[in-house]
Amino acid sequence: MQGSNQKITVFLAETSSDTKSLRSLLGNVLRKAGMDVISANYHDDLEIFEKESKAKIIQADCSIHLIGNKFEPLKGTTISKTITHYHLEEAQKRNEQEDSLFKLFIWRPWSIGDQDLDHEQEIFVNSVRNSIFNNMVFSNHDAPVLFVEDVRSIMQAEQSSSMNVSSTEIFFIYNELDEDSALQIVDLLEDIAEVEKLNIVQNSNRNYAEFVAQQIKKSRLAVVYFKRTADWAIPFVQQIWKKTGGASSNTNILFLGDGNYDVNKNKLFNAPKIISLVIAEELMPLEIKVQLDKQS
């Protein structure tokens, strides 16, 4: 992601023939709003078009997908897929990669919805509406200016909230009330792996949720540790799990409770990408190493 004082680069995806003029208008509004607009022009040679599309999407900070009413399959292929669908899939692949700040904006103005809609396109539109995921925004604004203002405000907020995170093997998170035992575990881990640690301080003004979400995505394994703080840990890991994409996250979270405290015995959070364990404190460094080795 670029710095907040630099232009936002937008990949403007191709659309169906019925919304070409609206796409052109949208491009002009984006440029007037101070954004750089890049696109991949459709080629009859599908291989050239695919290469250009992938290269341009990689260059962008976000993508915009205008969904019209016409179902117009790509030429040169037997796959029943439109150019809109293809560009949306490529942008989704970019979002799933390491650069998690990449955003997708879906624009389908209310006025378009009042017009005739091809049956195949209706199926596609419904599938998009029912599968909005992390870092995707769906808008029905009729006015391009209002839609672009939303894009600009969201992207500028994302840029300003981009935090100083770094790639690491283990990201170890704990509450300040458990600092004594947490640091002992970290000391042992640092002999075998690269560790970033975070002490969650009560009543702090720091935006922990945003920082943790960004750092987790740069880590091979995240560990949320608790000893005396189970009442804090469970809602915290639930929040972080959702913020990092839930089941679609690329990083597993080891939710690790101290089994020497009887109150922790049933303090588990079971969900995809979550490894939830309550074990003796002395076994934790070894268990964390075992889980780290399982990560690809």
C-alpha positions as CSV (number, residue, x, y, z in Angstrom):
1,M,0.0,0.0,0.0
2,Q,1.3,3.4,-0.9
3,G,1.8,6.2,1.7
4,S,-1.2,8.4,2.5
5,N,0.4,11.3,0.6
6,Q,0.5,9.4,-2.7
7,K,-2.1,8.8,-5.3
8,I,-4.4,5.8,-5.0
9,T,-4.0,3.5,-8.0
10,V,-7.3,2.0,-9.2
11,F,-7.7,-1.0,-11.5
12,L,-10.9,-0.3,-13.4
13,A,-12.2,-3.7,-14.6
14,E,-13.9,-4.3,-17.9
15,T,-17.7,-4.5,-18.1
16,S,-20.5,-5.6,-20.4
17,S,-21.5,-3.6,-23.4
18,D,-24.6,-2.1,-21.8
19,T,-22.5,-0.2,-19.2
20,K,-19.5,0.8,-21.3
21,S,-20.5,4.5,-21.3
22,L,-21.0,4.4,-17.5
23,R,-17.6,2.8,-17.0
24,S,-16.0,5.6,-19.1
25,L,-17.8,8.2,-17.0
26,L,-16.6,6.5,-13.9
27,G,-13.0,6.6,-15.1
28,N,-13.2,10.3,-15.6
29,V,-14.7,10.9,-12.2
30,L,-11.9,8.8,-10.6
31,R,-9.2,10.8,-12.3
32,K,-10.8,14.1,-11.3
33,A,-10.8,12.8,-7.7
34,G,-7.0,12.5,-8.0
35,M,-6.7,8.8,-8.5
36,D,-4.6,7.0,-11.1
37,V,-6.7,4.7,-13.2
38,I,-5.3,1.7,-15.0
39,S,-7.1,-1.0,-17.0
40,A,-6.6,-4.0,-19.3
41,N,-8.2,-3.6,-22.6
42,Y,-9.8,-6.7,-24.0
43,H,-7.9,-8.5,-26.7
44,D,-9.2,-11.2,-29.1
45,D,-6.0,-13.0,-28.0
46,L,-7.2,-14.2,-24.6
47,E,-3.6,-15.1,-23.5
48,I,-2.4,-11.5,-24.0
49,F,-5.5,-10.2,-22.2
50,E,-5.0,-12.5,-19.2
51,K,-1.3,-11.5,-18.9
52,E,-2.1,-7.8,-19.1
53,S,-5.0,-8.1,-16.6
54,K,-2.8,-9.9,-14.0
55,A,0.0,-7.4,-14.4
56,K,-2.3,-4.4,-14.0
57,I,-4.1,-5.8,-10.9
58,I,-0.8,-6.3,-9.2
59,Q,0.1,-2.6,-9.7
60,A,-3.2,-1.4,-8.1
61,D,-4.2,-0.5,-4.6
62,C,-7.8,-1.5,-5.3
63,S,-10.1,-2.6,-8.1
64,I,-13.5,-1.5,-9.2
65,H,-16.0,-3.8,-10.9
66,L,-19.1,-2.3,-12.6
67,I,-21.7,-5.1,-13.0
68,G,-24.2,-4.6,-15.8
69,N,-27.1,-6.7,-17.1
70,K,-25.7,-8.4,-20.1
71,F,-24.1,-11.9,-20.0
72,E,-21.4,-11.8,-22.7
73,P,-19.0,-14.8,-22.4
74,L,-15.3,-14.3,-23.1
75,K,-14.3,-15.1,-26.7
76,G,-11.8,-17.7,-27.5
77,T,-12.8,-20.0,-24.6
78,T,-15.3,-22.7,-24.0
79,I,-15.8,-21.5,-20.4
80,S,-19.1,-19.7,-19.9
81,K,-17.6,-16.8,-18.1
82,T,-17.9,-13.1,-18.7
83,I,-15.1,-10.5,-18.7
84,T,-16.6,-9.0,-15.5
85,H,-16.5,-12.4,-13.8
86,Y,-12.9,-13.0,-14.9
87,H,-11.6,-9.7,-13.6
88,L,-13.4,-10.2,-10.3
89,E,-11.8,-13.6,-9.8
90,E,-8.3,-12.2,-10.6
91,A,-8.9,-9.4,-8.0
92,Q,-10.0,-11.9,-5.5
93,K,-6.8,-13.8,-6.0
94,R,-4.8,-10.6,-5.3
95,N,-6.8,-10.1,-2.1
96,E,-5.9,-13.6,-0.9
97,Q,-2.2,-12.9,-1.3
98,E,0.1,-11.3,1.2
99,D,-1.0,-7.8,0.4
100,S,-4.1,-7.9,2.4
101,L,-4.8,-4.2,2.2
102,F,-6.0,-4.6,-1.4
103,K,-9.7,-3.8,-1.7
104,L,-12.4,-4.7,-4.2
105,F,-15.3,-2.3,-4.9
106,I,-18.4,-3.7,-6.6
107,W,-20.6,-1.1,-8.2
108,R,-24.1,-1.9,-9.4
109,P,-26.3,1.3,-9.4
110,W,-29.9,1.0,-8.4
111,S,-31.0,2.3,-11.8
112,I,-29.3,-0.6,-13.6
113,G,-31.3,-3.1,-11.5
114,D,-34.6,-1.7,-12.9
115,Q,-33.6,-2.7,-16.5
116,D,-33.8,-6.1,-18.2
117,L,-31.3,-8.6,-16.8
118,D,-30.1,-11.7,-18.7
119,H,-30.8,-14.9,-16.8
120,E,-27.2,-16.0,-16.6
121,Q,-26.1,-12.5,-15.4
122,E,-28.8,-12.6,-12.7
123,I,-27.2,-15.8,-11.4
124,F,-23.8,-14.1,-11.4
125,V,-25.1,-11.0,-9.7
126,N,-26.8,-13.0,-6.9
127,S,-23.6,-15.0,-6.4
128,V,-21.6,-11.8,-5.9
129,R,-24.2,-10.4,-3.5
130,N,-24.1,-13.6,-1.4
131,S,-20.4,-13.9,-1.2
132,I,-19.1,-10.5,0.0
133,F,-15.9,-11.3,1.9
134,N,-13.1,-9.5,3.7
135,N,-11.9,-6.3,1.9
136,M,-14.9,-6.2,-0.5
137,V,-17.4,-3.3,-0.7
138,F,-20.7,-3.5,-2.6
139,S,-22.3,-0.2,-3.5
140,N,-25.7,0.7,-5.1
141,H,-25.1,4.4,-5.4
142,D,-26.6,5.8,-8.7
143,A,-24.3,8.8,-8.8
144,P,-20.7,8.1,-9.8
145,V,-19.5,11.0,-7.7
146,L,-21.0,9.5,-4.5
147,F,-19.5,6.1,-5.3
148,V,-16.1,7.5,-6.0
149,E,-16.2,9.6,-2.8
150,D,-16.8,6.3,-0.9
151,V,-13.9,4.7,-2.7
152,R,-11.6,7.6,-1.9
153,S,-12.6,7.9,1.8
154,I,-12.2,4.1,2.4
155,M,-8.8,3.9,0.7
156,Q,-7.5,7.0,2.4
157,A,-8.6,5.6,5.8
158,E,-6.9,2.3,4.9
159,Q,-3.7,4.1,4.0
160,S,-3.6,6.1,7.2
161,S,-4.3,3.0,9.3
162,S,-1.5,1.0,7.7
163,M,0.8,0.1,10.5
164,N,4.4,-0.8,11.0
165,V,4.3,-4.6,10.8
166,S,7.0,-7.0,9.8
167,S,7.3,-10.6,8.6
168,T,7.9,-13.1,11.4
169,E,7.5,-16.7,12.2
170,I,5.5,-16.4,15.5
171,F,3.3,-13.5,16.6
172,F,2.7,-14.0,20.3
173,I,-0.1,-12.0,21.9
174,Y,-0.9,-11.8,25.6
175,N,-2.7,-9.6,28.2
176,E,-0.6,-7.4,30.5
177,L,-2.1,-9.4,33.5
178,D,-0.2,-12.5,32.2
179,E,3.0,-10.7,31.3
180,D,5.2,-12.6,33.8
181,S,4.5,-16.0,32.4
182,A,4.1,-14.8,28.8
183,L,7.7,-13.4,28.8
184,Q,9.1,-16.7,30.1
185,I,7.4,-18.5,27.2
186,V,8.7,-16.0,24.7
187,D,12.2,-16.2,26.0
188,L,12.2,-20.0,25.3
189,L,10.6,-19.5,21.9
190,E,13.2,-16.9,20.8
191,D,15.9,-19.6,21.0
192,I,14.2,-21.6,18.2
193,A,12.2,-19.1,16.1
194,E,11.7,-15.4,15.2
195,V,9.1,-13.9,17.5
196,E,7.1,-10.7,17.5
197,K,5.3,-10.2,20.8
198,L,2.5,-7.9,21.8
199,N,1.4,-6.9,25.3
200,I,-2.3,-5.9,25.4
201,V,-2.6,-3.1,27.9
202,Q,-5.9,-2.6,29.6
203,N,-7.7,0.8,28.9
204,S,-5.2,1.7,26.2
205,N,-6.2,4.0,23.3
206,R,-4.2,2.0,20.9
207,N,-6.0,0.3,18.0
208,Y,-5.0,-3.2,18.9
209,A,-7.5,-5.0,16.6
210,E,-6.2,-3.3,13.5
211,F,-2.5,-3.8,14.4
212,V,-3.0,-7.4,15.3
213,A,-5.0,-8.1,12.1
214,Q,-2.2,-6.6,10.0
215,Q,0.6,-8.4,11.9
216,I,-1.1,-11.8,11.8
217,K,-1.2,-11.6,8.0
218,K,2.6,-11.1,8.0
219,S,3.2,-14.1,10.4
220,R,3.4,-17.8,9.9
221,L,1.6,-18.6,13.2
222,A,-0.2,-16.4,15.6
223,V,-0.5,-17.3,19.3
224,V,-3.1,-15.8,21.6
225,Y,-2.0,-16.8,25.1
226,F,-4.0,-16.6,28.4
227,K,-3.5,-17.6,31.9
228,R,-5.6,-15.5,34.3
229,T,-7.4,-13.6,31.5
230,A,-9.7,-16.1,29.8
231,D,-12.6,-13.6,30.0
232,W,-10.6,-11.2,27.9
233,A,-9.0,-13.8,25.6
234,I,-12.2,-15.4,24.1
235,P,-13.9,-12.3,22.8
236,F,-10.5,-11.0,21.7
237,V,-9.7,-14.1,19.6
238,Q,-13.2,-14.1,18.1
239,Q,-12.8,-10.5,17.0
240,I,-9.4,-11.1,15.5
241,W,-10.5,-14.2,13.7
242,K,-13.3,-12.3,12.0
243,K,-11.0,-9.3,11.2
244,T,-8.4,-11.5,9.5
245,G,-10.9,-13.2,7.2
246,G,-12.2,-16.1,9.4
247,A,-12.0,-19.4,7.6
248,S,-10.3,-17.7,4.6
249,S,-7.4,-16.4,6.6
250,N,-3.9,-17.5,5.4
251,T,-2.5,-17.7,9.0
252,N,-3.6,-20.1,11.7
253,I,-4.2,-18.8,15.2
254,L,-3.1,-21.0,18.2
255,F,-5.5,-20.1,21.0
256,L,-3.5,-21.3,24.0
257,G,-4.7,-21.5,27.6
258,D,-2.8,-22.4,30.8
259,G,-4.2,-25.8,31.9
260,N,-2.7,-25.4,35.4
261,Y,-5.7,-23.0,36.1
262,D,-8.9,-25.1,36.5
263,V,-11.0,-22.2,35.4
264,N,-9.4,-22.5,31.9
265,K,-10.4,-26.2,31.3
266,N,-13.3,-25.4,29.0
267,K,-12.2,-22.0,27.7
268,L,-12.0,-23.0,24.0
269,F,-12.9,-21.3,20.8
270,N,-13.5,-23.7,17.9
271,A,-13.5,-22.4,14.4
272,P,-11.7,-23.0,11.1
273,K,-8.0,-21.8,11.2
274,I,-8.2,-21.8,15.0
275,I,-6.2,-24.3,17.0
276,S,-7.7,-24.2,20.5
277,L,-5.7,-25.9,23.3
278,V,-5.5,-25.8,27.1
279,I,-2.3,-27.4,28.3
280,A,0.3,-27.1,31.1
281,E,2.4,-24.0,30.8
282,E,5.7,-26.0,30.7
283,L,4.5,-27.8,27.6
284,M,3.7,-24.6,25.7
285,P,7.0,-23.8,24.0
286,L,7.2,-27.3,22.5
287,E,3.5,-27.2,21.4
288,I,4.0,-23.8,19.7
289,K,7.1,-25.2,17.9
290,V,5.1,-28.3,16.8
291,Q,2.3,-26.1,15.4
292,L,4.8,-23.7,13.7
293,D,6.4,-26.7,11.9
294,K,3.0,-27.7,10.5
295,Q,2.6,-24.4,8.8
296,S,3.4,-24.2,5.1
